Amino acid sequence: MKTFKTLVSVFALSALFATSSCTQQQNQKEMDNHSNVFMYENDMEWEPAGEGVTRQIVGYNENIMMVKVKFEKGGVGTAHTHKHTQVTYVVSGAFEFTIGNEKKVVKAGDALYMEPNVEHGCVCLEAGLLIDCFNPYRDDFLKK
């Protein structure tokens, strides 16, 4: 009986991995738009993203995008909305963020979550770096 249970378990896991592999292959075919697999900092361009703000696209496919955003003190992330869910991690510096009707100061190690279509923006209080992640990816950030 123990051998039978082991065989059933192995079969179930094999089926799960085969299904997962087929799904991944199908999903990959559907994702024509994606970054390189390996992204080296010195090869990625920094582009202007506002007064005292630059950004560097780190990696993406159609479902997700990661972006580094560098702020000088006093730099402004102008209030805006978009259809994307966004999570931001504060690598360094200090920022006063407004998300919806809430305004809070965040510093290195803090993180923020923004629902789609909720207005948000920030002012940089101490020069710093943010990591933004978006779902789906920000096609408006990509050069056409």
VOGU-3710 file (C-alpha; in Angstrom, 3 decimals, decimal comma):
1> mktfktlvsv> 0,000/0,000/0,000  2,864/2,380/0,833  4,407/1,773/-2,618  1,057/2,537/-4,261  0,725/5,834/-2,337  4,278/6,762/-3,322  3,553/6,009/-6,989  0,343/8,059/-6,872  2,222/10,949/-5,249  4,998/10,811/-7,865
11> falsalfats> 2,401/10,670/-10,669  0,478/13,624/-9,224  3,651/15,705/-8,894  4,736/14,765/-12,430  1,351/15,803/-13,787  1,505/19,067/-11,846  4,986/19,900/-13,173  4,023/18,945/-16,740  0,922/21,145/-16,577  2,924/23,985/-15,053
21> sctqqqnqke> 5,605/23,653/-17,739  3,020/23,715/-20,570  1,314/26,739/-19,029  4,655/28,543/-18,679  5,537/27,799/-22,315  2,136/29,079/-23,475  2,434/32,188/-21,314  5,938/32,864/-22,651  4,650/32,732/-26,242  1,985/35,266/-25,304
31> mdnhsnvfmy> 4,608/37,615/-23,815  6,346/39,054/-26,848  7,310/42,197/-24,975  9,912/41,688/-22,256  13,298/42,890/-21,081  16,531/40,974/-21,373  16,925/38,110/-18,922  20,006/39,692/-17,358  19,958/43,452/-16,854  23,283/45,121/-15,976
41> endmewepag> 23,123/48,521/-14,301  25,783/50,074/-16,535  23,856/49,019/-19,664  20,516/50,504/-18,560  19,783/54,139/-19,373  18,597/56,679/-16,833  15,916/58,897/-18,309  14,363/62,144/-17,077  11,087/61,689/-15,203  10,443/65,206/-13,915
51> egvtrqivgy> 12,285/68,029/-12,170  15,052/66,429/-10,083  13,840/62,912/-10,941  15,327/60,198/-13,178  14,274/56,605/-13,727  15,873/53,382/-14,891  13,758/50,464/-16,118  15,186/47,378/-14,465  13,121/44,572/-15,984  9,660/43,795/-17,300
61> nenimmvkvk> 7,259/41,629/-19,193  3,595/42,273/-19,942  2,602/41,388/-16,367  5,180/43,222/-14,272  7,727/46,020/-14,388  10,417/47,121/-11,934  11,790/50,660/-12,103  14,437/52,477/-10,058  13,563/56,132/-9,467  16,280/58,507/-8,262
71> fekggvgtah> 15,289/61,797/-6,611  17,292/64,892/-5,774  16,228/66,725/-2,620  13,127/68,750/-3,522  12,347/66,541/-6,538  8,642/66,026/-7,158  6,773/62,947/-8,274  3,801/64,883/-9,669  0,407/63,618/-8,471  -1,094/61,268/-11,055
81> thkhtqvtyv> -3,250/58,178/-11,550  -2,824/55,092/-13,714  -4,505/51,735/-14,267  -1,600/49,831/-12,716  -1,260/48,391/-9,229  1,972/49,796/-7,770  4,212/48,808/-4,880  7,108/51,102/-3,967  10,089/50,306/-1,754  12,173/53,151/-0,293
91> vsgafeftig> 15,843/52,209/-0,706  17,220/55,500/0,606  16,211/59,063/1,402  12,965/60,447/2,813  9,763/61,253/0,945  6,427/62,832/1,744  3,883/60,714/-0,135  0,256/61,507/-0,748  -1,887/58,516/-1,660  -5,559/59,317/-2,042
101> nekkvvkagd> -6,339/61,548/0,946  -3,469/60,286/3,137  -0,143/62,090/3,480  2,794/60,413/5,257  6,580/60,607/5,419  8,445/57,415/4,503  12,147/56,581/4,813  14,609/53,829/3,866  13,129/50,388/4,486  9,498/51,566/4,235
111> alymepnveh> 7,126/50,540/1,462  3,876/51,779/-0,072  0,982/50,145/-1,922  -1,130/52,003/-4,467  -4,395/50,671/-5,862  -5,111/51,259/-9,553  -6,597/54,678/-10,388  -5,824/56,182/-6,951  -4,084/59,552/-7,184  -0,589/59,553/-5,696
121> gcvcleagll> 2,570/61,642/-5,729  5,534/62,628/-3,571  8,059/65,268/-2,636  11,616/64,209/-1,872  12,726/65,505/1,553  16,198/63,879/1,454  17,829/62,715/-1,795  16,989/59,071/-2,313  16,072/56,076/-4,409  12,749/54,265/-4,833
131> idcfnpyrdd> 12,024/50,893/-6,414  8,620/50,857/-8,141  6,898/47,651/-9,245  3,862/47,769/-11,521  1,242/45,283/-12,650  0,647/45,240/-15,540  3,805/46,782/-16,936  3,954/50,492/-17,839  4,035/50,380/-21,618  4,035/54,195/-21,552
141> flkk> 7,557/54,029/-20,022  8,969/52,093/-22,987  10,445/53,845/-25,986  8,378/53,284/-29,089
//
